[in-house]
């Protein structure tokens, strides 16, 4: 195997990066935040009807009296791939799970369900889990930076990149060598799938679930000696060309040396403050800021105009959503809720909530406009501004321009906001006292704490 090929270099980095780096104080702290955030989303999603149906299928194909793994919210024990499928789908259904600048997608809803399943099967520690998670985040960053237009082409990078990053994380957890890890990458690339056309539909959450399942399968197959093409990231039929229309020579795949921080630290994971598509978040932050600062009420609003990059407007496909899932991808709906409620909670995205008269009355006054020149810009959407203007019936205008999203390293959630989110996510599954105790325990996991015990604490059956 050519040691200059990016597939080999990716495998070599993933195998050889030291735990002193992956579990250094700041990296471990951020990984632990990611774990807490994702587990809240997983528990909250597990009670929803669509993940329940997916879990039913996962049980039917992966159940065994000797099954080692847990589907959160279900009593049956299943295989690791089946658990990764169901828990991955549940993690993403609320669209409250984290996002990541380099990926233009959600990293943890594939990586963590995959490594949770493998770690539970082999009774690994939470330190082993966090180590593998940090490695997976770095792989997601590497691929995302190498192929920045992947999302623009129409792929759901959460799944298409996620299957590779998650597979490498599983390989790290299993302690595979470089050649076996390279094989895992090769197998995972052949499983990469998922389209943005599924935004607003059941299949959107299924895609990261399938990616997590396939990641576990890739790791297990690679461990057993299944081998594929030694170079799958570049070349005529490589991942970069097929999935990103990129004619690279492999140099675009870079890994941090000892002088550079890991991606989990910089740029860091973005933890969502609102249970909506990230394409709404800069606008929502602006609307909430202006309404609170100037005490703007719904009856005061003549119009809300938001000018955002093309990638964002393309994601927000539902000006008149018919249910909670589509409402998460609706600028008129989310802005109207922000004005009326001064916050956005999961209960605002129940199907019945979307039909509330006061929301429906305000929605036509919200106008979303594509930023001029953004469709063919070389800049990412976060390198382009979000302009928001609220005009009142009295003729007064209030404006806001911003680049960063709330929840990023530059605007981190407070400890109170993180706890509020966890409690909001788990409100249907846990009693409030139990949710509070789990939240407290997640901040104090012993280094040798068994992942099986962790997963058991989340199960509400």
C-alpha positions in Angstrom: 0.0 0.0 0.0 1.4 3.4 -1.0 2.0 5.4 2.1 1.4 8.7 0.2 -2.2 7.8 -0.7 -4.7 9.7 1.4 -6.5 6.5 2.4 -3.3 5.1 3.9 -2.5 8.4 5.5 -5.9 8.7 7.0 -5.7 5.2 8.5 -2.1 5.8 9.7 -3.2 9.0 11.5 -6.2 7.3 13.1 -4.2 4.4 14.4 -1.2 6.3 15.7 -2.6 9.5 17.2 -1.9 9.2 20.9 -4.5 9.1 23.6 -2.5 11.9 25.3 -3.8 14.1 22.5 -7.3 12.7 22.0 -7.9 12.8 25.8 -6.0 15.9 26.6 -8.0 18.2 28.9 -9.6 20.5 26.4 -10.2 17.7 23.8 -11.8 15.5 26.4 -13.9 18.3 27.7 -15.3 19.1 24.3 -15.9 15.4 23.5 -17.7 15.0 26.8 -19.9 17.9 25.9 -20.7 16.3 22.6 -21.6 13.0 24.2 -24.0 14.7 26.7 -25.6 16.7 23.9 -26.1 13.7 21.6 -27.4 11.5 24.4 -30.1 14.0 25.1 -31.1 14.1 21.4 -31.0 10.3 21.3 -33.3 9.8 24.3 -35.7 12.5 23.0 -35.8 11.1 19.5 -36.3 7.5 20.7 -39.9 8.3 21.8 -40.8 9.7 18.4 -43.0 7.6 16.0 -40.6 7.4 13.1 -37.6 6.1 15.1 -40.0 3.7 16.8 -40.8 2.2 13.4 -37.2 2.1 12.4 -36.4 0.4 15.7 -39.1 -2.2 15.1 -37.3 -3.1 11.8 -33.9 -3.1 13.6 -35.3 -5.5 16.2 -36.7 -7.8 13.5 -33.3 -8.1 11.7 -30.9 -7.8 14.7 -32.6 -9.4 17.7 -31.2 -12.3 19.5 -31.6 -13.7 23.1 -27.8 -13.2 23.2 -27.8 -9.8 21.5 -25.2 -7.5 23.2 -26.6 -4.1 22.4 -29.4 -1.7 23.4 -31.9 0.2 21.3 -32.7 3.1 23.6 -36.4 2.9 24.5 -36.8 -0.8 23.7 -36.3 -3.9 25.9 -34.9 -6.2 23.2 -31.2 -6.8 22.9 -29.9 -6.7 19.3 -26.7 -6.8 17.3 -24.4 -3.8 17.2 -25.3 -2.8 13.6 -29.0 -3.0 14.4 -28.5 -0.8 17.5 -26.5 1.7 15.6 -29.2 1.9 12.9 -32.1 2.6 15.4 -30.1 4.9 17.7 -28.6 6.8 14.8 -32.1 7.6 13.4 -33.4 8.5 16.9 -30.4 10.9 17.4 -31.2 12.9 14.3 -35.0 13.0 14.1 -35.4 16.1 16.2 -32.8 18.0 14.2 -31.4 19.2 17.5 -28.1 17.3 17.3 -24.9 19.2 16.8 -23.4 20.5 13.6 -19.8 21.1 12.4 -18.3 23.8 10.2 -15.9 21.6 8.2 -18.6 19.0 7.5 -21.6 21.3 6.8 -23.5 18.6 8.6 -24.0 16.7 11.8 -21.1 14.7 13.0 -22.2 13.0 16.2 -25.5 11.4 15.2 -23.5 8.8 13.1 -20.2 8.6 15.1 -21.7 8.2 18.6 -24.4 5.6 17.9 -21.8 3.5 16.0 -19.2 3.6 18.7 -21.7 3.3 21.5 -22.9 0.0 19.9 -19.4 -1.4 19.5 -18.3 -0.2 22.9 -21.4 -1.7 24.5 -20.8 -5.1 22.8 -17.2 -5.2 23.9 -17.8 -3.5 27.3 -15.3 -0.7 26.7 -14.9 2.3 29.0 -16.2 5.8 28.4 -12.6 6.9 28.0 -12.3 4.4 25.1 -15.5 5.8 23.7 -14.4 9.4 23.9 -11.0 8.6 22.3 -12.7 7.0 19.3 -15.2 9.9 19.1 -12.4 12.5 18.9 -10.7 10.5 16.1 -14.0 10.3 14.2 -14.6 14.0 14.5 -11.1 14.6 13.1 -11.8 12.4 10.1 -15.1 14.2 9.5 -13.2 17.5 9.5 -10.5 16.2 7.2 -13.0 15.0 4.6 -15.1 18.1 4.9 -12.2 20.4 4.3 -11.0 18.3 1.4 -14.4 18.5 -0.3 -16.0 21.7 0.7 -18.6 21.6 -2.1 -19.9 18.1 -1.2 -23.0 19.5 0.4 -23.6 21.9 -2.5 -23.7 19.0 -4.9 -26.7 17.6 -3.0 -25.3 14.9 -0.8 -26.4 14.7 2.9 -22.9 14.9 4.2 -24.1 13.8 7.7 -24.4 10.3 6.2 -22.0 10.3 3.2 -19.1 11.6 5.2 -20.5 10.2 8.5 -20.2 6.6 7.4 -16.5 7.0 6.8 -15.7 9.0 10.0 -17.8 6.6 12.1 -16.2 3.5 10.6 -12.7 4.9 11.4 -13.9 5.7 14.9 -15.1 2.1 15.3 -11.8 0.8 13.9 -10.0 2.9 16.5 -12.2 1.5 19.3 -11.5 -2.1 18.1 -7.7 -1.4 18.0 -7.3 -2.3 14.3 -3.9 -1.8 12.7 -3.2 0.5 9.8 -3.9 -2.0 7.0 -7.1 -3.1 8.5 -8.2 0.5 9.1 -7.5 1.3 5.5 -9.7 -1.6 4.5 -12.4 -0.2 6.8 -12.2 3.1 5.0 -12.5 1.3 1.6 -15.5 -0.6 2.7 -17.2 2.5 4.2 -16.7 4.5 1.0 -18.7 1.9 -0.8 -21.6 2.4 1.6 -21.7 6.2 1.4 -25.2 7.4 0.5 -27.8 10.0 1.4 -29.4 12.9 -0.4 -30.6 16.3 0.7 -33.7 15.6 -1.3 -35.0 13.9 1.9 -35.1 17.1 3.9 -38.4 17.2 5.6 -39.1 13.5 5.2 -38.8 10.4 7.4 -35.8 9.2 5.4 -33.6 12.2 6.5 -33.2 10.6 10.0 -32.9 7.2 8.5 -29.8 8.2 6.5 -27.5 8.8 9.4 -28.9 5.7 11.1 -28.0 3.6 8.1 -24.5 5.3 8.0 -23.9 4.3 11.6 -25.0 0.8 10.9 -22.8 0.5 7.8 -19.9 2.0 9.8 -20.1 -0.8 12.3 -20.4 -3.4 9.5 -17.3 -1.9 7.8 -15.3 -2.1 11.0 -16.3 -5.7 11.6 -15.7 -6.7 8.0 -12.3 -5.0 7.9 -11.3 -6.8 11.1 -12.2 -10.1 9.5 -9.9 -9.5 6.6 -12.3 -8.2 3.9 -10.2 -5.9 1.6 -11.1 -3.3 -1.0 -9.3 -0.9 -3.3 -6.3 0.5 -1.4 -7.1 4.1 -2.6 -10.7 5.1 -2.5 -10.6 8.8 -1.7 -8.9 10.1 -4.9 -8.7 9.2 -8.6 -11.2 8.9 -11.4 -13.7 6.8 -9.3 -12.6 7.9 -5.9 -14.8 9.5 -3.3 -13.7 13.1 -4.0 -14.5 12.9 -7.7 -17.8 10.9 -7.4 -19.2 12.8 -4.4 -17.7 16.3 -4.8 -16.7 16.7 -8.4 -13.2 17.4 -7.2 -10.0 16.5 -9.2 -7.6 16.5 -6.3 -4.2 14.8 -6.0 -4.7 13.8 -2.4 -2.9 16.7 -0.9 -6.2 18.2 0.1 -6.5 15.5 2.8 -4.5 16.8 5.7 -4.2 15.8 9.3 -3.1 17.9 12.3 0.5 17.5 13.4 1.5 18.1 17.0 1.6 21.9 16.6 -2.1 22.1 15.6 -5.2 21.6 17.8 -7.6 18.8 17.0 -10.8 19.6 15.3 -12.9 18.8 18.3 -11.2 21.9 19.9 -10.8 24.2 16.9 -13.1 24.9 15.2 -15.0 22.8 17.6 -18.5 21.3 17.5 -21.5 23.6 17.2 -24.2 22.7 19.8 -27.6 23.8 18.6 -29.7 26.1 20.8 -32.8 25.6 18.7 -34.5 22.4 17.4 -34.4 23.5 13.8 -32.3 23.3 10.7 -29.0 25.1 11.3 -29.8 27.3 8.2 -32.3 29.2 10.4 -30.0 29.8 13.3 -28.3 33.0 12.5 -31.6 34.6 11.5 -33.3 33.2 14.7 -30.6 34.6 16.9 -31.0 38.0 15.2 -34.8 38.0 15.5 -34.7 36.9 19.2 -32.0 39.6 19.9 -34.0 42.4 18.3 -37.3 41.4 19.8 -35.9 41.2 23.3 -33.8 44.4 23.0 -36.6 46.6 21.5 -39.6 44.7 23.0 -41.1 44.0 19.6 -44.4 42.1 19.7 -46.1 40.1 16.9 -48.7 42.8 16.5 -45.9 45.4 16.0 -44.4 43.5 13.0 -45.0 44.8 9.5 -42.4 42.5 8.0 -39.3 40.4 8.7 -36.8 40.2 5.9 -33.8 37.9 6.1 -31.1 37.7 3.5 -29.1 34.5 3.7 -26.7 32.5 1.4 -28.1 30.2 -1.3 -27.1 27.0 0.6 -29.3 28.1 3.5 -32.3 29.0 1.3 -32.0 25.7 -0.5 -32.3 23.8 2.8 -35.3 25.8 3.9 -37.8 24.3 1.5 -41.1 24.7 3.3 -42.6 28.2 3.4 -46.0 26.7 4.5 -45.1 23.5 6.5 -47.7 20.8 7.0 -46.2 19.3 10.2 -43.4 19.5 12.7 -40.7 17.9 10.6 -41.2 20.4 7.7 -41.6 23.2 10.2 -37.9 22.8 11.2 -37.0 23.7 7.7 -39.3 26.7 7.4 -38.0 30.2 7.9 -41.5 31.8 8.1 -42.6 29.3 10.8 -39.4 29.4 12.9 -39.2 33.2 12.8 -42.9 33.5 13.8 -42.4 31.3 16.8 -39.3 33.3 17.8 -41.3 36.5 17.8 -44.3 35.0 19.6 -42.6 32.9 22.2 -39.2 34.5 22.6 -37.7 31.0 22.6 -38.0 27.8 20.6 -38.7 24.5 22.3 -39.4 21.0 21.0 -43.1 21.4 21.8 -43.2 24.1 19.1 -42.5 21.4 16.6 -45.4 19.1 17.4 -47.7 18.7 14.4 -50.6 20.5 16.2 -48.4 23.4 17.2 -47.7 24.2 13.5 -51.4 24.9 13.0 -51.8 27.5 15.8 -53.7 30.6 14.4 -51.3 33.2 15.8 -48.4 31.5 14.1 -50.2 31.1 10.8 -51.2 34.8 10.9 -47.6 36.0 11.3 -45.9 33.7 8.8 -46.9 35.6 5.6 -45.0 38.6 7.0 -41.7 36.7 7.0 -39.7 37.0 3.8 -36.5 35.0 3.0 -34.2 36.2 0.2 -31.1 34.6 -1.2 -28.0 36.7 -0.8 -26.9 38.0 -4.2 -24.0 36.2 -5.7 -24.0 33.4 -3.1 -25.1 30.6 -5.3 -21.7 30.4 -7.1 -19.5 31.8 -4.4 -16.3 30.1 -3.4 -17.0 31.0 0.2 -18.8 28.7 2.6 -22.2 29.9 3.8 -20.6 30.8 7.2 -18.1 33.1 5.4 -21.1 35.0 4.0 -23.3 37.3 6.1 -26.8 36.8 7.3 -28.8 40.1 7.2 -32.1 40.5 9.2 -34.4 43.4 9.2 -37.6 43.8 11.2 -39.9 46.6 10.1 -42.7 47.6 12.5 -46.1 49.0 11.6 -45.0 52.4 12.9 -42.3 52.4 10.2 -39.3 51.8 12.4 -36.7 49.4 11.2 -34.3 47.3 13.3 -31.4 45.5 11.6 -28.8 42.9 12.4 -25.9 41.4 10.5 -24.0 38.3 11.7 -21.6 35.6 10.5 -21.3 33.2 13.5 -24.0 30.9 14.8 -25.0 30.6 18.4 -23.6 27.4 19.8 -20.2 27.8 18.1 -17.0 28.2 20.0 -17.3 32.0 19.5 -20.8 32.0 21.1 -20.9 28.9 23.3 -24.1 27.7 25.1 -24.0 28.5 28.8 -24.2 25.6 31.3 -27.8 26.6 32.0 -28.7 26.4 28.3 -27.0 23.0 27.9 -29.0 21.7 30.8 -32.3 23.2 29.6 -31.7 21.5 26.2 -31.1 18.1 27.8 -34.2 18.4 30.0 -36.3 19.6 27.0 -35.1 16.6 25.0 -35.7 14.0 27.7 -39.0 15.4 29.0 -41.2 12.7 27.4 -38.9 9.8 28.4 -37.7 10.7 31.9 -39.2 12.2 35.0 -37.7 15.6 35.7 -35.8 14.3 38.8 -34.4 11.4 36.9 -33.4 13.6 33.9 -31.6 15.9 36.3 -29.8 13.0 38.0 -28.7 11.6 34.6 -27.5 15.1 33.6 -25.4 15.3 36.8 -24.0 11.9 36.3 -22.9 12.6 32.8 -20.7 15.3 34.1 -18.9 12.9 36.5 -18.3 9.8 34.5 -15.4 7.8 36.0 -12.6 7.0 33.6 -13.3 3.3 33.8 -17.1 3.6 33.6 -18.4 0.9 31.4 -20.4 2.0 28.3 -22.9 -0.7 28.9 -23.8 0.9 32.3 -24.0 4.3 30.6 -26.4 3.0 27.9 -28.5 1.2 30.5 -29.0 4.4 32.4 -30.6 5.9 29.3 -33.1 3.2 28.7 -36.6 4.1 29.8 -38.4 0.8 29.0 
